[in-house]
Amino acid sequence: MSERILIVEDEQKISRVLQLELDYEGYETTVASNGKQALEYLESQEWGLVLLDIMIPELSGLEVLRRVRRQGNETPVILLTARDEVYDKVNGLDLGANDYITKPFQIEELLARIRANLRKKVQVGPGNETLQMGDLQVDTAAHEVTRSGNIIDLTPREYDLLVCLLENKNRVLTREQLIEKVWGFDYFGETNVVDVYIRYLRQKIDKGYDKAFIQTIRGVGYSIKEGNQ
């Protein structure tokens, strides 16, 4: 069964090109031309992935993203933006976007990012729904993270990075390994994105606790293990 992709784009020429290219690749596509229409589609139907332009009428792309994440909808979202500004990217990622791409972009790069985000789904086996490190727990069935009983709110990317570290606890993973496992083999970007997200995770997972689980192995990469004070 082909994945269903919602294209949220108000520029008709761009949305038509995207639809033709994605249809050719075997995806099933629908176009929403404004934020309210996009929200209606997202609340009433299931989607494999959303391509979400930030600058759309009615409701902005970031507002659409904020609302669907608040509702618990974890559908992968790739932001499309014509503005190459750090604020848009960081704000979008903080709101729960899985990825972003800046216009103008090469269709091959966008297709690679789509494949990577569709591939990256955590596989949970029977009886293996909880990942744990000391007082840190991840309920992968409920998508819930707690430490000492306190619920920790993570973005989808932060969550995936934490799950990856816990699935490989006490092992050192290089930046390249983390990019392949979390962002996908086809990720087009700089490896320092790992450092940025490790910093985000530390702020939420370790800050304020006696034990810091996430460790930097200088010159190699990162690991999650007990015993670091």
C-alpha positions as CSV (number, residue, x, y, z in Angstrom):
1,M,0.0,0.0,0.0
2,S,1.4,3.4,-1.0
3,E,2.0,6.0,1.7
4,R,-0.4,9.0,1.8
5,I,1.3,12.4,1.7
6,L,-0.5,15.7,2.5
7,I,1.0,18.6,0.6
8,V,0.2,21.9,2.3
9,E,1.2,24.6,-0.1
10,D,-0.7,27.7,-1.3
11,E,1.5,28.4,-4.5
12,Q,-0.4,26.4,-7.1
13,K,2.6,25.9,-9.4
14,I,4.7,24.5,-6.6
15,S,2.0,22.2,-5.2
16,R,1.3,20.9,-8.7
17,V,4.9,20.0,-9.3
18,L,5.2,18.3,-5.9
19,Q,2.0,16.3,-6.6
20,L,3.2,15.2,-10.0
21,E,6.6,14.2,-8.7
22,L,5.3,12.3,-5.7
23,D,2.6,10.6,-7.7
24,Y,5.3,9.5,-10.1
25,E,7.2,8.0,-7.2
26,G,4.1,6.0,-6.2
27,Y,2.8,8.1,-3.3
28,E,-0.8,8.9,-2.9
29,T,-1.1,12.7,-2.5
30,T,-3.6,15.4,-1.5
31,V,-3.1,19.1,-1.6
32,A,-4.3,21.7,1.0
33,S,-3.9,25.3,0.0
34,N,-4.4,26.9,3.4
35,G,-3.9,26.2,7.1
36,K,-7.5,25.6,8.0
37,Q,-8.0,23.1,5.2
38,A,-4.7,21.3,6.3
39,L,-5.9,21.1,9.9
40,E,-9.2,19.6,8.7
41,Y,-7.4,16.9,6.7
42,L,-5.0,16.1,9.6
43,E,-7.8,15.8,12.1
44,S,-10.1,13.6,9.9
45,Q,-7.7,11.3,8.0
46,E,-4.5,9.3,8.6
47,W,-1.3,10.4,6.7
48,G,2.1,8.8,6.2
49,L,3.8,12.2,6.0
50,V,3.0,16.0,5.7
51,L,4.9,18.5,3.6
52,L,4.0,21.8,5.3
53,D,4.8,25.2,4.0
54,I,5.3,27.8,6.7
55,M,3.9,30.8,4.9
56,I,0.3,29.8,4.1
57,P,-3.0,31.7,4.5
58,E,-5.7,31.2,7.2
59,L,-3.4,29.5,9.7
60,S,0.4,29.6,9.4
61,G,2.3,26.3,9.0
62,L,3.8,26.6,12.4
63,E,0.3,27.1,14.0
64,V,-1.0,24.1,12.2
65,L,2.0,22.1,13.5
66,R,1.5,23.4,17.0
67,R,-2.1,22.3,17.0
68,V,-1.6,18.8,15.6
69,R,1.2,18.0,18.0
70,R,-0.8,19.3,20.9
71,Q,-3.5,16.8,19.9
72,G,-1.0,14.0,20.0
73,N,-0.7,13.5,16.3
74,E,2.8,12.2,15.6
75,T,2.7,12.1,11.7
76,P,6.1,13.0,10.3
77,V,6.2,16.6,9.2
78,I,8.7,18.2,6.8
79,L,8.6,22.0,6.8
80,L,8.9,23.9,3.5
81,T,10.1,27.5,3.9
82,A,11.3,30.2,1.5
83,R,13.0,32.0,4.3
84,D,16.5,30.7,5.1
85,E,16.2,31.9,8.7
86,V,17.5,30.1,11.8
87,Y,14.4,31.2,13.8
88,D,11.9,29.4,11.4
89,K,13.9,26.2,11.5
90,V,14.5,26.2,15.3
91,N,10.9,27.2,16.1
92,G,9.6,24.5,13.8
93,L,11.8,21.8,15.2
94,D,10.9,22.9,18.7
95,L,7.2,22.6,17.8
96,G,7.7,19.0,16.7
97,A,8.7,19.1,13.0
98,N,10.8,16.1,11.9
99,D,12.7,17.9,9.2
100,Y,12.9,21.0,7.1
101,I,14.0,22.0,3.6
102,T,14.5,25.6,2.3
103,K,13.1,26.7,-1.1
104,P,14.3,26.5,-3.7
105,F,15.2,22.8,-3.3
106,Q,16.1,20.0,-5.6
107,I,13.3,17.4,-5.9
108,E,15.9,14.6,-5.4
109,E,16.8,16.0,-2.0
110,L,13.2,16.3,-1.0
111,L,12.5,12.8,-2.1
112,A,15.4,11.5,-0.1
113,R,14.2,13.3,3.0
114,I,10.7,11.9,2.5
115,R,12.1,8.4,2.3
116,A,14.3,8.9,5.4
117,N,11.3,10.1,7.5
118,L,9.0,7.4,6.3
119,R,11.6,4.7,7.1
120,K,12.3,6.0,10.5
121,K,9.6,4.3,12.6
122,V,10.5,2.7,15.9
123,Q,9.8,-1.0,15.8
124,V,8.6,-2.3,19.2
125,G,8.4,-6.0,19.8
126,P,6.0,-7.8,22.2
127,G,7.0,-7.4,25.8
128,N,9.6,-4.8,24.9
129,E,7.6,-1.6,25.2
130,T,9.7,0.0,28.0
131,L,13.2,1.3,27.7
132,Q,14.9,2.2,31.0
133,M,18.1,3.7,32.4
134,G,17.9,4.2,36.2
135,D,14.9,6.4,36.9
136,L,14.6,7.4,33.2
137,Q,11.8,5.4,31.4
138,V,10.5,5.5,27.9
139,D,7.1,3.8,27.2
140,T,7.4,3.3,23.5
141,A,3.8,2.2,23.1
142,A,2.5,5.4,24.7
143,H,5.4,7.5,23.4
144,E,5.9,8.8,26.9
145,V,9.1,9.8,28.6
146,T,9.5,10.1,32.4
147,R,12.3,10.6,34.9
148,S,11.7,10.1,38.6
149,G,8.0,10.0,37.7
150,N,8.0,13.4,36.0
151,I,6.8,13.5,32.4
152,I,9.3,15.0,30.0
153,D,8.0,16.7,26.9
154,L,10.2,15.9,23.9
155,T,9.9,16.8,20.2
156,P,9.7,13.8,17.8
157,R,13.4,14.1,16.8
158,E,14.5,14.4,20.5
159,Y,12.4,11.3,21.3
160,D,13.8,9.3,18.4
161,L,17.4,10.2,19.5
162,L,16.7,9.2,23.1
163,V,15.2,5.9,22.0
164,C,18.2,5.2,19.8
165,L,20.6,5.9,22.7
166,L,18.6,3.7,25.0
167,E,18.4,0.9,22.5
168,N,22.2,1.1,22.4
169,K,22.8,1.9,26.1
170,N,26.4,1.6,27.3
171,R,27.6,1.6,23.7
172,V,29.3,4.6,22.1
173,L,27.7,5.8,18.9
174,T,29.4,8.1,16.5
175,R,27.7,11.2,15.0
176,E,27.5,9.4,11.7
177,Q,25.9,6.3,13.3
178,L,23.3,8.5,15.0
179,I,22.5,10.4,11.8
180,E,22.0,7.2,10.0
181,K,19.8,5.7,12.7
182,V,17.8,8.8,13.7
183,W,17.8,11.1,10.6
184,G,18.1,8.4,8.0
185,F,20.8,7.3,5.6
186,D,19.7,9.8,3.0
187,Y,20.0,12.8,5.4
188,F,21.4,15.9,3.7
189,G,22.9,18.1,6.3
190,E,25.7,18.8,8.7
191,T,26.8,16.3,11.4
192,N,26.7,19.0,14.0
193,V,22.9,18.6,14.1
194,V,23.6,15.7,16.4
195,D,25.5,18.0,18.9
196,V,22.5,20.4,18.8
197,Y,20.0,17.7,19.6
198,I,22.2,16.1,22.3
199,R,22.3,19.6,23.9
200,Y,18.5,19.8,23.8
201,L,18.2,16.3,25.3
202,R,20.6,17.1,28.1
203,Q,18.6,20.1,29.0
204,K,15.4,18.0,29.4
205,I,16.8,14.7,30.6
206,D,19.8,15.4,32.8
207,K,19.5,19.0,34.0
208,G,18.5,19.3,37.6
209,Y,19.2,15.6,38.4
210,D,22.2,14.2,40.4
211,K,23.0,11.7,37.6
212,A,23.7,12.8,34.1
213,F,23.1,9.8,31.8
214,I,24.1,11.3,28.4
215,Q,27.9,11.3,28.0
216,T,30.2,12.7,25.4
217,I,33.1,10.5,24.4
218,R,35.5,13.0,23.2
219,G,36.6,12.5,19.6
220,V,34.2,9.6,19.1
221,G,30.6,10.4,19.8
222,Y,27.9,9.9,22.5
223,S,26.6,7.3,24.8
224,I,24.0,6.9,27.5
225,K,25.0,5.0,30.6
226,E,24.7,5.1,34.4
227,G,27.3,6.2,36.9
228,N,28.2,9.7,35.4
229,Q,27.9,12.2,38.3
